[in-house]
């Protein structure tokens, strides 16, 4: 486990000490995200400050959970698309190998035909 980092941040106008094993930059980033959510709520909901502190907290938690679930859905969709693309790539590689094998076979047949033609023309010249 890494060293514990501690950083002072401002959340909703208050200085808060945040600690964790993550980097200070990460802790500041998380705190900035939370602060931005609170600021957004204050702008979107005129009566936000008038609400009970517990209700404000619950609304904030629900909104953050919603953000999390939306990001998880995006991640799942991206993973599914990645799997589909990997399957398509595999199929295309398989088709490429098959085509290369056909081409190699055709080239061998062409070489044999050219050899027979050369031998046939050589035999005609001797007669």
Backbone bond lengths (Angstrom), bond angles and torsions (degrees), N, CA, C in turn:
res aa  C-N    CA-C-N  psi(-1)  N-CA   C-N-CA  omega(-1)  CA-C   N-CA-C  phi
1 X - - - 1.444 - - 1.524 108.98 -
2 X 1.326 118.25 138.79 1.453 122.32 -176.50 1.514 112.47 -77.40
3 X 1.313 114.04 173.88 1.459 119.73 177.39 1.509 110.19 -66.66
4 X 1.322 115.36 153.53 1.454 120.81 179.34 1.527 108.69 -85.44
5 X 1.312 116.03 130.34 1.456 121.93 177.26 1.520 109.49 -105.54
6 X 1.301 115.92 144.37 1.457 121.58 178.56 1.516 108.44 -131.50
7 X 1.314 115.73 136.43 1.467 120.71 -178.95 1.533 108.27 -144.43
8 X 1.332 115.71 142.95 1.461 121.01 174.51 1.516 108.83 -91.41
9 X 1.336 115.87 130.17 1.465 121.66 -179.51 1.514 108.84 -131.50
10 X 1.314 116.41 164.99 1.460 120.94 175.99 1.515 108.03 -107.20
11 X 1.325 115.63 121.72 1.462 121.84 176.63 1.515 106.93 -126.77
12 X 1.315 115.69 120.54 1.465 122.80 -179.69 1.530 111.22 54.14
13 X 1.326 114.62 41.62 1.457 119.96 176.08 1.518 114.99 78.92
14 X 1.311 117.54 3.87 1.462 120.80 -179.00 1.524 109.31 -116.34
15 X 1.323 116.31 142.57 1.458 120.33 175.41 1.521 107.65 -80.38
16 X 1.326 114.59 126.17 1.467 121.30 -177.67 1.527 107.66 -127.14
17 X 1.307 117.00 136.09 1.467 121.67 176.23 1.529 107.48 -91.42
18 X 1.335 116.17 122.60 1.463 122.53 -178.48 1.529 107.80 -114.84
19 X 1.329 116.13 134.12 1.469 121.19 179.69 1.509 110.37 -128.29
20 X 1.339 115.45 150.70 1.457 120.41 177.15 1.512 109.87 178.77
21 X 1.322 115.16 171.25 1.461 120.12 179.73 1.529 111.57 -83.09
22 X 1.316 116.94 -9.93 1.452 120.88 177.99 1.525 109.37 -74.27
23 X 1.318 116.33 169.58 1.460 120.51 179.65 1.530 110.59 -67.25
24 X 1.324 115.21 158.53 1.463 119.53 177.67 1.521 110.38 -60.60
25 X 1.330 116.67 -38.55 1.468 120.68 179.53 1.532 110.75 -61.00
26 X 1.323 116.20 -39.99 1.471 119.94 178.84 1.530 110.04 -66.17
27 X 1.325 116.94 -44.95 1.464 120.89 179.82 1.524 110.68 -60.69
28 X 1.328 117.22 -40.71 1.471 121.19 177.52 1.522 109.68 -65.70
29 X 1.334 117.25 -40.88 1.456 121.18 179.98 1.527 111.76 -61.59
30 X 1.328 116.20 -44.97 1.472 120.48 178.29 1.523 110.15 -63.11
31 X 1.311 116.08 -43.31 1.466 120.29 179.39 1.524 111.04 -63.65
32 X 1.330 116.87 -40.20 1.470 120.52 177.82 1.524 111.23 -63.61
33 X 1.334 116.21 -37.63 1.467 120.66 177.65 1.532 109.62 -61.09
34 X 1.326 115.75 -48.29 1.472 120.61 -179.91 1.519 110.37 -62.31
35 X 1.309 116.86 -44.30 1.458 120.64 -179.96 1.526 110.92 -62.63
36 X 1.321 117.05 -39.51 1.466 121.17 178.34 1.531 110.66 -64.41
37 X 1.334 116.99 -38.60 1.474 120.35 177.63 1.521 110.44 -62.67
38 X 1.322 116.82 -45.02 1.468 120.60 -179.74 1.523 109.74 -63.03
39 X 1.321 117.26 -45.01 1.466 121.76 179.06 1.523 110.37 -60.91
40 X 1.327 116.55 -41.29 1.464 121.37 178.52 1.527 110.93 -62.24
41 X 1.317 116.40 -42.85 1.471 120.08 178.68 1.520 110.59 -61.78
42 X 1.311 116.48 -42.72 1.466 120.02 -179.52 1.520 111.41 -61.25
43 X 1.332 116.75 -37.07 1.462 120.85 -179.80 1.517 111.74 -75.43
44 X 1.350 117.26 -40.35 1.463 122.06 -175.36 1.526 112.94 -75.79
45 X 1.317 116.71 -36.18 1.460 120.86 -175.24 1.525 109.38 -115.21
46 X 1.335 115.08 108.94 1.469 120.19 -176.03 1.520 111.94 -58.26
47 X 1.312 117.00 -37.27 1.465 120.86 -175.49 1.530 113.11 -95.81
48 X 1.305 117.62 16.17 1.469 121.20 -177.16 1.525 111.11 -56.73
49 X 1.329 117.23 -44.73 1.467 120.87 -178.78 1.532 112.08 -65.45
50 X 1.319 116.28 -25.27 1.457 119.99 -178.60 1.535 112.68 -80.53
51 X 1.334 115.71 -16.12 1.464 119.36 -179.25 1.523 110.54 -70.18
52 X 1.302 114.39 154.34 1.459 121.76 175.14 1.538 108.71 -58.72
53 X 1.318 117.38 142.41 1.467 120.98 -177.67 1.527 111.77 -57.64
54 X 1.330 117.64 -37.57 1.462 120.98 179.17 1.527 110.48 -65.32
55 X 1.314 117.28 -41.38 1.459 120.92 179.22 1.530 110.75 -66.78
56 X 1.335 116.96 -40.04 1.466 120.07 176.42 1.525 110.08 -60.43
57 X 1.316 115.67 -42.37 1.464 121.02 179.82 1.526 110.60 -63.23
58 X 1.316 116.60 -44.25 1.464 120.99 179.89 1.528 110.53 -63.40
59 X 1.331 117.46 -44.53 1.463 120.76 178.65 1.528 110.91 -60.86
60 X 1.318 115.87 -41.47 1.463 120.70 178.46 1.522 110.65 -64.38
61 X 1.321 117.19 -43.58 1.469 121.67 179.42 1.528 110.85 -63.23
62 X 1.312 117.05 -42.81 1.464 120.81 179.15 1.523 109.89 -62.67
63 X 1.318 116.96 -42.69 1.454 120.95 -179.34 1.519 111.09 -65.25
64 X 1.318 118.19 -41.03 1.465 121.56 178.23 1.532 110.09 -66.56
65 X 1.336 117.36 -40.09 1.473 120.62 175.87 1.523 110.43 -61.60
66 X 1.327 116.42 -39.90 1.465 120.41 177.80 1.522 110.17 -61.26
67 X 1.330 117.10 -44.86 1.469 120.52 177.10 1.528 110.35 -58.55
68 X 1.326 116.43 -44.54 1.466 121.32 -179.61 1.526 110.39 -60.64
69 X 1.330 116.73 -48.73 1.462 120.32 -178.14 1.528 111.34 -63.08
70 X 1.340 117.08 -39.09 1.467 119.72 178.05 1.522 110.59 -64.04
71 X 1.324 117.23 -41.58 1.466 120.41 178.83 1.526 110.87 -67.55
72 X 1.325 117.27 -37.38 1.465 120.20 176.91 1.526 110.34 -63.74
73 X 1.325 117.04 -40.85 1.471 120.83 178.36 1.527 110.30 -63.33
74 X 1.334 117.14 -41.54 1.464 120.78 177.64 1.526 110.39 -62.64
75 X 1.329 115.66 -41.89 1.464 120.42 179.95 1.520 110.85 -63.91
76 X 1.322 117.31 -44.97 1.469 121.13 178.39 1.525 110.64 -60.83
77 X 1.334 116.14 -43.10 1.467 120.16 179.59 1.528 110.02 -63.00
78 X 1.328 116.74 -43.80 1.471 120.55 179.46 1.526 110.85 -63.71
79 X 1.333 117.25 -39.02 1.463 120.65 178.00 1.523 111.35 -65.25
80 X 1.340 116.99 -40.81 1.463 120.54 177.27 1.529 110.75 -63.58
81 X 1.340 116.11 -43.58 1.461 119.92 178.80 1.528 110.27 -63.05
82 X 1.324 116.15 -39.30 1.470 120.50 178.59 1.523 110.12 -62.56
83 X 1.340 117.12 -44.71 1.464 120.77 179.11 1.529 111.01 -61.86
84 X 1.331 116.50 -42.29 1.459 120.11 179.03 1.527 110.76 -63.78
85 X 1.316 116.63 -41.56 1.464 120.23 178.85 1.523 110.78 -66.41
86 X 1.332 116.96 -38.59 1.464 119.60 177.50 1.527 111.06 -63.22
87 X 1.338 116.65 -39.86 1.464 120.43 176.87 1.527 110.37 -64.03
88 X 1.321 115.99 -42.15 1.463 120.13 179.61 1.531 110.31 -64.52
89 X 1.318 116.49 -42.21 1.472 120.40 177.91 1.515 110.05 -61.48
90 X 1.327 117.66 -44.16 1.463 121.26 178.47 1.520 110.60 -59.07
91 X 1.329 115.35 -44.63 1.463 120.25 -179.95 1.530 110.84 -63.79
92 X 1.314 116.47 -42.09 1.464 120.11 179.40 1.521 111.20 -65.98
93 X 1.333 116.55 -39.07 1.465 119.39 177.01 1.524 110.26 -63.64
94 X 1.333 116.12 -40.68 1.458 120.95 178.10 1.524 109.96 -61.69
95 X 1.337 116.71 -44.95 1.461 120.89 178.40 1.529 110.75 -62.78
96 X 1.317 116.78 -38.74 1.461 120.92 178.95 1.525 110.82 -63.68
97 X 1.328 116.77 -43.31 1.465 120.41 178.83 1.530 109.79 -62.94
98 X 1.342 116.19 -43.72 1.471 119.49 178.14 1.528 110.94 -60.56
99 X 1.320 116.05 -43.68 1.468 120.01 179.90 1.523 110.71 -64.87
100 X 1.313 116.51 -40.17 1.475 120.26 178.87 1.519 110.40 -63.52
101 X 1.337 116.32 -40.18 1.461 120.15 178.96 1.531 110.13 -65.46
102 X 1.337 117.55 -41.17 1.461 120.93 177.23 1.520 110.42 -62.55
103 X 1.337 115.85 -43.48 1.455 120.18 179.11 1.524 110.96 -62.22
104 X 1.337 116.47 -44.26 1.472 120.05 177.92 1.526 110.46 -59.64
105 X 1.334 116.57 -43.29 1.473 120.73 178.33 1.514 111.12 -62.45
106 X 1.336 116.41 -42.60 1.466 120.35 -179.94 1.526 110.44 -65.73
107 X 1.336 116.77 -39.34 1.465 119.87 178.43 1.529 111.26 -64.98
108 X 1.310 116.49 -38.86 1.470 120.20 177.10 1.527 110.30 -64.05
109 X 1.320 116.19 -43.67 1.466 119.99 178.02 1.522 110.51 -62.82
110 X 1.330 116.92 -39.49 1.463 120.60 178.36 1.525 110.31 -63.73
111 X 1.324 116.84 -43.24 1.470 120.37 177.91 1.520 110.99 -59.92
112 X 1.331 116.34 -44.61 1.472 120.37 179.32 1.524 110.22 -62.21
113 X 1.342 116.26 -43.21 1.467 120.08 -178.94 1.522 110.14 -65.41
114 X 1.329 116.59 -40.42 1.464 119.53 178.33 1.527 110.38 -65.06
115 X 1.314 116.28 -39.96 1.463 120.79 179.13 1.535 109.71 -62.94
116 X 1.348 117.36 -45.52 1.463 120.95 178.88 1.527 110.37 -62.86
117 X 1.329 116.16 -40.99 1.461 120.63 179.49 1.527 110.04 -63.54
118 X 1.304 116.77 -44.02 1.459 121.21 178.68 1.524 110.42 -61.93
119 X 1.342 115.66 -43.64 1.461 120.35 179.44 1.519 110.40 -65.47
120 X 1.325 116.82 -40.02 1.461 121.54 179.80 1.520 109.62 -65.67
121 X 1.328 117.90 -45.18 1.455 120.87 -179.94 1.538 109.83 -67.02
122 X 1.315 117.26 -35.90 1.457 121.40 177.42 1.525 110.91 -63.36
123 X 1.334 116.35 -41.97 1.470 121.30 179.12 1.523 110.55 -66.70
124 X 1.317 118.93 -34.98 1.472 122.14 -179.29 1.524 109.09 -69.32
125 X 1.324 116.95 -36.61 1.458 120.81 -179.14 1.517 111.54 -68.93
126 X 1.322 118.64 -26.10 1.470 122.74 -178.75 1.527 110.39 -77.96
127 X 1.299 117.53 -26.12 1.461 119.85 -175.80 1.461 113.05 -80.16
